[in-house]
Amino acid sequence: MPMAVETIRTTCTMDCPDSCALEVTVKDGMIAQIRGSHDHPTTNGFICDKVARFDRRVYHRDRLLTPLVRNGAKGSGEFRPVSWAEALDLVGSRLAGIRARWGGEAILPYHYGGSNGLLGDGFLDNYFFARLGASRLARTLCAAPASEVATGMYGKMAGVAYEDYPAARCIIVWGANPKASNIHLMPFLRKAKKNGAFIASVDPILNFTGQEIDLHLPIYPGTDLPVALAMIRIWREEGRLDRAFLAEHASDVETLLAAAEPWTIERAAEEARIDGELIRKLAHSFAEANPALIRCGWGTERNLNGGQALAAVLAMPALLGKFGVRGGGYTLSNSGAAKLDINKLFGPLEWNTRIINMTQLGEVLNRPLDPPVKALFVYNCNPVATVPDQTEVIKGLSRDDLFTVVHEQVVTDTVPYADVVLPAVTFLEQYEIKRGYGSYIMGGVQPVIEACGEAKPNEWLFAELGRAMGFSDEPFTWDTATCMRKVAEALSLNGKPASGEPLMSGRIHRYDFDGPTPVQFRTVQPATADGKAHLAPAALGLEPYLYQRVQNGPYPLALISPSNNKMITSTLGEFNYPELFLAIHPGDAAARGISDGDPVRVFNHLGEVRCRASLSDRIRQGVAALPKGAWRKSSANGLTSTALCPAHVNVVAGGACYNDARVEVEKVS
């Protein structure tokens, strides 16, 4: 018989700004090829290697195919298969018992960006946990300071679209590596460079070639704020501020300028450990170019000064009046251009319980709380691989009195610590709606194959759990088709109602900005209460733009954990990152007698990681790097970068401070 072949359209839901449109070839019910669609403003027919190979996760030997119940010690990975009915009954009865004895706040939902879909996160899951009266989770591992700052300063105004980058004459890529985590920006950067744009990168690692950029500022981690304030001081001293624009469109200008006053080029350069002339050159290049824009990444926020630094960087286009033209302004997250009206879905949702910071999970599970956390429900994330102070997280998850449920696609580092494991679908096996936060699209998602085994989507799971616990609320009766329709009807794109038709059929829905892309302060305005840019937003706290130096103590190297081209946070770590390497500058390696490929011990007061060294002059001296999201099996001792990362948090939104890790490295036999 001839082989049945079809091509099905869908959208990638991974935690990436690009939100690509996909065409998936299916042969006899099996995924044969995944490629990018041309019907998308930025995908343009190509996708990252990670998603092109995503079928390896779908069919991986560690794929979870049936519900499991623990049958051995926590961490042993010993389970027995059960039916969904038995699993749901067990989870429902245990949660009910914990709620009856300890109160709803003893239950903690724990989730992040493993699914960026609107049905899979912040929808029926939130309704379920609100109904339980569970503790609320402050989702702080990434983007919390950025979101707070962007909201306080500009009301999450839509940013410069990638398609408009070629119009810019100066582009600063600050704290981002689009080659690893935003690849569809790269063609537009290259086109801008070809058009004559001056392009600069501010990052401890050189992520670009000399043909791609004109200037690299290899700042020391955590010193973005002094560099930004020194640039602002230069502009004030040289009379470059656009006072007319600021008078009409901004507030708190003098607060920011006063904070910049102490930061001379010399002082900022000493703090950032770079040549002061590089700061001056960057300041002049940005000030003198029109249009000019800043692509600010989330790497900027991953330290004690992260929120303050983001605010200073995002203030730059306002200070110089760079708005109002295509290719002028800034890009951070563009998710604010789409709104989901939760009240249309559920009515007023009352959920006023305590808030627990997800960054401090280890402390939360191991220190006395009132009430203690007695149940942990993990979905859309892999905390053992991603949360600071990994050793404490593992210790907490090992508690016999902690009832842990994990809803997951494959056996991650977190799964062995579960009491109940529930199999989850991948995005290629579900209906969903994906809100882009880089590209201006809303993407429809549809299954390209039947779900493997007994895997189920999140909205099905939480509806079933609601019914299992005896809740009669209408949302717990919704099936996936109803959820899709209701979410589509509650969506608005740039203030205009969304159409459900393309979303239901796996196609993309474009935005209307009275044109294909927004122009800041012309076709889109700040969504702040007064319509102005607030240059010292309340989110910065009582001492806006306060700089705090991280003390190295006996550990001379700053450790960073940047994104890489192998994983999406920790997703795909099951097959795509088999061995852990520490990137270190040849000068730092030589001082320690380390050669390329040598086994090393990376350590501080929190723990140690054993891996191999990879010498690279693309990373600046005084800094070392371990990749974000690596799994425990990739290292020689079962620990990864998060074992060395402190759990203290940023004053802005309580954001995680991964890049405040300070370490020493030594060669081992």
Secondary structure, DSSP 8 states (H G I E B T S, - for coil): ----EEEEEEE--SSSTT--EEEEEEETTEEEEEEE-SSSTTTTT---HHHHTTHHHHT-TTB--S-EEE-SSTTS--EEE--HHHHHHHHHHHHHHHHHHH-GGGEEEEE-TT--BTTTSSSHHHHHHHHHT--EEE--SSSHHHHHHHHHHHSS-----GGGGGG-SEEEEES--HHHH-GGGHHHHHHHHHTT-EEEEESSB--S-TTT-SEEE---TT-HHHHHHHHHHHHHHTT-S-HHHHHHHEE-HHHHHHHHTT--HHHHHHHHTS-HHHHHHHHHHHHH-SSEEEEE-GGGGSSTTHHHHHHHHHHHHHHTT--SSTT-EEES--GGGEEE-HHHHHSS------EEEGGGHHHHHHS--SS---EEEEES--HHHHSSSHHHHHHHHT-TT-EEEEEESB--SSGGG-SEEEEB--GGGS-EEEE-SSSSEEEEE--SS--STT-B-HHHHHHHHHHHTT---GGGG--HHHHHHHHHHTEEETTEE--HHHHHTT-EEE--SSSSS--BTTTB---STTSSEESS-GGG-SSTT-------TT--EEEE----SS-BTTBTTTTS--S-EEEE-HHHHHHTT--TT-EEEEEETTEEEEEEEEE-TTB-TTEEE--TT--GGGSSSS--GGGGS---B-TTTT-B-GGG-EEEEEE--
